[in-house]
Amino acid sequence: MNKQIPFNKPYLTGKETHYIYQAVHSGKISGNGEFTKKCQRYFEDNLLLGKSLLTTSCTDALEMSAILIHLKEGDEVILPSYTFVSTANAFVLRGAKLVFADSNPDNPNMDAQQIESLISPKTKAIVVVHYAGIACDMDPIQQIAKKYNLFLIEDAAQAVDSYYKGKALGSFGDLSAFSFHETKNIQSGEGGLLGINNKFFEERAEIIWEKGTNRAAFFRGEVDKYGWVDIGSSFLPSEIIAAFLFAQIENIQDIQKRRKEIWDRYKKHLSPVEGKVQFPFIPPYATNNAHMFYLVCSSLQDRTALVAHLKSKGIYAAFHYISLHSSPYYQNKHDGRILKETDRYSDCLLRLPLYYELSDSEVDYICQEVLNYYGI
Ligand SMILES: *Cc1c(COP(=O)(O)O)cnc(C)c1O
């Protein structure tokens, strides 16, 4: 009888239902209440975001970003092709043309050196994705954004508690988006947060968040009535979600400590296969927030066979993104450039199980099966 090891198991700290109970009985269950404010304060104080707004997903935070930068039909946005569909969809929804950058050979983040050559007079924004929570090279990217007067947006969905040269990811872009989907380090089932580091966007972000009304300002007593002042939607989660998330935030250090132990254990025990597969590369300017442990196999065939071997041992490993530039929706709209590294990660990258409750002996078992597969 094999053990069964899922790819992910959402971790509960124990306080979630307690705080939900409090939220439910507080008499204020809709959004922007006490738990929402506590969650936002954590991000503002600890990650040094200018201001933050809790959203129902990272996807929503990205959609808010696209509205905030006044993206118009035909504007161009530069982003990686190796990313989740929401990074692209948020901008496509507003009529943008996507200009995909290839990934680095040594990790799936977008190649900062390529960005400048992709800029045209229509370019409006650069969207970076910190893959696996590992920072993109922000200095040159910020310089290019500044030189060409482009907005910089960070998809920091995977990047909570991760840093570039000591500064938190999510605090670099004019706007940034975090995810609390159940597959992320801290989670609320579904959930997200918009970081606003450019003061210019603060007031309007709150209006877009509250259905295009100045309701939040009204509740602070800044205006004596509220009404429809701009476009917007309902992007804020209820206090029930915020209460759940707050329990996770309170335990973030413990969660991160355990995830890093698991990550380090994988790295150590799998070291004999380094060379046969490519390991995650963490540049000297970046930290590791242990969002993910992945291997890059030498070919699609190799990955497929490894997945099957692990599955036969009850271990569920998962590949990741299918290149967006060759997706059914976008392939005919893509400018035709070959994105070699993106396609390689698409074919060859494999993520191993990584969740708080994964035990040391389970990690050892997974490592042993990877070594067995490679005949080591
Ligand atoms: C998870 C993820 C998202 C989407 O997050 P949701 O909260 O599910 O909307 C977007 N981008 C990246 C890179 C992600 O990993």
The ligand as a MOL file (V3000), in Angstrom:
LIG
                    3D

  0  0  0     0  0            999 V3000
M  V30 BEGIN CTAB
M  V30 COUNTS 15 15 0 0 0
M  V30 BEGIN ATOM
M  V30 1 C -2.0130 32.4800 -8.3100 0
M  V30 2 C -1.5790 33.4530 -9.3370 0
M  V30 3 C -2.4410 34.4210 -9.8710 0
M  V30 4 C -3.9160 34.4350 -9.6100 0
M  V30 5 O -4.2560 34.5890 -8.2930 0
M  V30 6 P -5.7940 34.5200 -7.8790 0
M  V30 7 O -5.7680 35.0300 -6.4690 0
M  V30 8 O -6.2070 33.0930 -7.9840 0
M  V30 9 O -6.5570 35.4180 -8.7780 0
M  V30 10 C -1.9330 35.3590 -10.7470 0
M  V30 11 N -0.6430 35.3600 -11.0960 0
M  V30 12 C 0.2170 34.4430 -10.6200 0
M  V30 13 C 1.6570 34.5060 -11.0340 0
M  V30 14 C -0.2220 33.4510 -9.7340 0
M  V30 15 O 0.6450 32.5370 -9.2720 0
M  V30 END ATOM
M  V30 BEGIN BOND
M  V30 1 1 1 2
M  V30 2 1 2 3
M  V30 3 2 2 14
M  V30 4 1 3 4
M  V30 5 2 3 10
M  V30 6 1 4 5
M  V30 7 1 5 6
M  V30 8 2 6 7
M  V30 9 1 6 8
M  V30 10 1 6 9
M  V30 11 1 10 11
M  V30 12 2 11 12
M  V30 13 1 12 13
M  V30 14 1 12 14
M  V30 15 1 14 15
M  V30 END BOND
M  V30 END CTAB
M  END
